[in-house]
Amino acid sequence: MFGLLRGVYALTEEQVALRNAVRSLLSRRSDPAAVRAAAASGRGYDPDLWSVLCEQIGVAALAVPEEYGGAGAGVPEIRLVLEELGRTLTPSPLLGSAVLAAQALLASGDAEACKRLLPGIADGSRIATVLWTGPAGHWSAEDTACSAEPRGTGGWALHGRAHHVLDGDLADVLLVAARTDTGIGLFEVTPHQPGVHRRHAATMDLTRRLATVRLAGATGRRIGDDARPALRRARDTACAALSGEQVGAASRCLELTVEYAKARVQFDRPIGSFQALKHRMADMYVLVETARSASHAAAQAAEEGDAELLAARAAAAKTYCSEALCRVAAEMIQLHGGIAITWEHDAHLYFKRAHGSAQLFGQPREHAARLGRLLGLDGPARSGGSLG
């Protein structure tokens, strides 16, 4: 019905140049040692590398219109960048700031807020994030962790505790999805004020920085009107972008496994020559390439202006790419043998990223149920959770 995987998604010359530029930079500046050092640092990412990515390549500006200081490209381009970041597991605030928060602002329809906030997000000088979900991490536009009530001075007082906030303890701009007496609204909250309490949250995935943010009467400024359509679009666009990161990580898992299978010798021959292992690596390859197709389709849908098409393709990409990366990462560990379960080997980083990303922006089973509803299907796909 939706043509979820219809078409061949060939890259343009500009997209190839963008991918090559990012890959070249990361090959020099984001090797495994640099990734571990950045993840263990106070900010959770390398600010110097982030500056180069933004100033020399313009990654944060890609999906922001030119009128707001952006490059006027689109989601397919920022998806490509995230695919390269996923290959190396490079920590960065790109997903939370230049995708989720930026798309929420754009979809809000509030031109004044976009003009005021997006230029700093686009040039990378300001990090934005969205406070949305509670500890269960459902990411539903109908269910938010925070609430807002009018304040006599014309502003709003916000209360609640938001979990799984991307770079939330460091962000310069907090966008809060909150319940009001009339529905769901989006609010801008300045982080450095009384009533805002931010705490870095220890996570399984060392390369993804999350935080818990508690609001106790913090003052907020409303952005737009009913925020539910904007939140849905921001979440679906973020799922499309995240799927690119998942494809990049899965692709690198496959590459590392093939390299190891060619070099590891048993019974006087490389283990990659054993037919049983060839079959398993062929299965990994199929998972990677079909996930890439689903990811491309979701990113392209974000450019077509059809909310229903984007919702369906984003749900499909989130479900399939999450499963693909989890399976490929697990196979990498199995085919590497004992070395893959050591702290020194990078396999555990990819495995943890796989399972952490699968939960971000809603669990795969919730997106599968949503896809079932969109397609009008009955059966198992409709059980196991709901995303509004």
N, C-alpha and C positions, 0 to 999 in steps of 0.2 A: 504493500500500500504506500509506504513512504519511500520506497527505493533506497533502503538504508545503506547499501554498499554499491549503489549504481555508479558506473563511470570509472574511468582510469584517471588517477590524480597525478599527472606529470608536473614536475616542478618547472617554473619559469626560469629564465636566465638570472633574473634578480633574486629569486629564492635560492637558487644554487649558490650564488655569490654570497648571500647572507649566511647560509649554512656553512660554507667553507670558511668564511671569516670567523664565525664563532668557534668552529672546530679547531682552526689554527690557533686562535688565542688560548683556548682551553688546553690544547696539547702542550703549550708552553707554560701556562700559569696554573693549571688545575690537575696535576698528576695526583695519584693516590695519597702521597704524603701531604701535599698541599690541602687536599680535601679534608683529611683527618685533622690537620692543624686548624683549618678554618672552622670546622664543626666544633672543636674543643675551645675555640676562642670566646671572648666575652660577648661578641655579637652573633656568633653562630655562622658567620660568613665572612669573606675577605672583602672589606670595604674598598680596598684599592682595586681589586678585580672588578667589583661592582661598578666602580667609577669608570673604568676602561670600557666595560660592556655598554654603559649608558652613554658616555661621552664620545667614544670613537665608533661604536656600532649602532647605538641608539635603540637598544633592545626594549627599554621601558616605554618608548614612544611609539612603538610599532602599531598598536591597536588603538591609539588615541588620535582623533581627527586633528588636522592641521590647525583649525581655528582655536584649539585649546593647547597649542604648543607641541602637538604630536607629529608623527611622520605620515599619518594618513594611510597606512598600509592596512593590515587586518589581522584577524585571528589565525588564518593559515600561516602567516609569517611568524607570529609570536609562538605558535605551536611548533614550528621548526626550531626556534631557539630553545624551547623547553626540551625538545628531543635531544639536542646536543648537550644541554645541561644534565639531562637524565643519563646520557651515556657515561658521563664522568661522575655523576652524583654531586655535582658542584652545588653547594648551598648558596642560595640567593633569595632575596625578597621578591623576585619577579612574579611568581604565581599569586601571592597574596595581595601585592600592591598594584602592579601594572595590569593584572587580569581581573581578579575578583573585585577589588575595590574600585578600580577604574571603570569596569563594566557596570557596576552598581550605580555609580555616578552618572554615566552616560544614559543608562536606561531609566533613571529617575526623571528625566525630562527637565531638570532644574538647571537652566542655562547659567544662572548666576553662580551656583555652586560649582558647576563644571569649569567655568572661567576662572574661578578663584583657586580651585584645588588641583585640577588636572595638569597645569603646566609643571608644577613641582614634582608630581608623580611621573610625568613623561620624561623629565630630564634626570630623574633618579635622585634628586636632592632631598625629596621628602618620601618617606615610606608610609603607605596607608594600609589599613587592614580593616576587616569587617568583624564586628562582634555579633554573633548570630545564634549559635547553637548551645544547648546544654550539654551535660556530661554524656548523654546517650549518642550525641552526634548525628541527629537525624537530618539537619539542614532542610527543613520544610519551611516554605514561605508562610505557612499557617501557624507555625509554632516557634516562638523565639524565647531565648533565655532571659531577656530583659523586658522591662516595662517602662512607660513614660507617662508623666502627668504634667499638665500645664503648670507653669510657675507664674506667680503674680507679675513678675517683671517682663513677661512676654516670651520668656524662654521655656524650656522644658526641664523637669527633674527626672533623671534616669536612675533606675534601680535594677539590680540583678547580677548574676554571675555567668559570664560567657566562657565556654571552654573551647579548646581546639582553635585558638585564635592565632593565625599565621603571623609570626614576628610581632605578636601583640605586646610584648614587654618592651619593645624598642621603637614601635611605630610612632610617627609624628602626627598622624591623622587617624582618629578612630571613627569609623562609621558604624553606628549601632542600629541594628534591626530590633525594634521594640514594639510591644503591644500598647495600644492606647484605647480609650473608650470607644473609638470609632473604627478600629482596625489595626493594621500594621503600618508603622512609619519607619523612615530612615532618618537618623539624626547624626549630626557631626558633633563630636565631643573632643575638646582639647585635653590631651592626656595629662598635662602637668597642672592639675588643679585639685583642690580638696574633693574627696569623694571618688577618686579614681585610684584603684589599687591593682597593680599589675605584678604578676609573678610568672617567671619562666617555669614551664612544666617539663619535667624529665620525661622523655619519650623513648620508645623502643628504637625508632629511627634516629640515629645520631645526627643525620644530615638534614633533618627537617625541624626547624625551630617553631615550637608552639608555646602558647602561654594561656594562663587563666586570668581573666580581667574581671574584677568586681567593681560595680558601680553602686555608690551609696549616696544618692542625691546629687550626682554630678550634673552640671548644667550642660544642656545640649541645644543644638540649633537644628530645626527640622529642615529636611531636604525633600522637595517634591511632596506629593500627596500619598495616595495608596502605594505602599512600597512593594506589595506582593508581586506584581508583574516584573518589576525591576530585579527583585531578589531571585525570581525564577530564572530570568535571563542571565543574570550574573553567575548563578550556580551552574547552569547548563553550559555557558561559555567556559567557565573554569573547568568543568569536567572534560570538555573538548581539548582544552589546553593541557590539562593533566594527563590525558591519554597519550599526548605526544611525548611527555616525559617518561611515561611508562613504556612506550615503544622504544625510546632511546635506551633505557636501562635494560630492557629485554634483549635488544640487539647486541649490546655490549656483553651481556651474559653469554650469548651464543658465541660471539667472537672469542671470548676468553676460553670457553669450553673447547672449541675447535682447535685453537692454538695449543691447548694443553694435550688434547687427544693426539695431536701430531708429534708432540715432543716426548710424551710419556711412553716408555718402552716396557713391555712385559712379554715374556716368552720370545725374546729377540725380535719383536716387531712393535711398531707404534700401536697403542690401543685403539686409535682411530681407524685402524684397518679392520677391526673386528666388526662383522656385519651387524651384530646386535646393537653395538654402540652407534654405528652409522644410522640405523633406523631411529634411534632415540634422538640423535642430533637433527635428522631430517624432520622429525616431528616438532622439534624446537623451532626450526626454520619456518615451518608452516604456521605455527602460532605467531611468530614475530611478524610475518608478512601479512597475515590476515588481520592482525591487530593494527598494523600500519594502515591498511585500507579503511578499517572502521574509524580510526583516528582522523585520517584525511577527510572522510565523509562528514564527521561531526564538525570539524573546523570549517569546512566549506559551507555547511548549513548555517553557521553563525553569520555568514556574509550575505545570506539570501533573504533575510528579513521575515522568514516564516517561523513564528514561534513554535508551532506544532512540529514542524520538521526538525528544528533544532532540538526540541525536547526529546523526540524519538531517537535521533542519531546520537545525542549526548548520552542518553540512557544506555543505548546499545554499546557505545564506545567505553563508557565507564564500567559496564558489566564485563564486556569481553576483554578489554585491555588489562583490567585488574586480574582476571583469571589467567590471562596469558603470561603476565609478568610473574605471578606467583608460581606458576608451573615451570616456567623457564628457569627462574632463580633456584627452585628446588632441584631441578635436573642438573644445573651447574654444580651444586653441592654434591649430588650423588656421583656425577661423572668425574669430579676432581678427587673423590675419595677423602681420606683422612685429613689431608692438608686443608681442605675447604672449611673445616670446622674450627680452625685456629683463629685467634684474634688477629694475627698478622696478615692473613689472607683477606682479600676484599670481598669474598663471596658473602660473608655474613652481612656486609653493608647493603648489598643488593637485595638480599633476602629480607632484611628489615625494611628497606624502602618499599619493597613489593607489598608487604603486609600493611605497612603504615598508609601507603597511598590508596590501597583498596578500601580503607575506612574513611578517607577524606572526602568531604562533600556528599556523604551518604554511602551506606554499605551496598555492595553489588546486588544483594537480594532485594533491597528497596528499589533500586533502579530497574531491576528486572521486572518487579511488580508494576512499576510505573509504565514501563514499556508495554507490558501486557495490557494495561488499561488503555493506553494510547492506540494500540493495534486492535482493541476490541477482542482480546483473547481471553479464554477461560483456562482454568487449570493451575498448575503449580506456579507459573510465572506471576500469578496475581496474588500469591500469598507471601507472607514474611515481611510486611512493613509497608509504609506509605510515605510518599514524598509529595507535598503540595506544590 
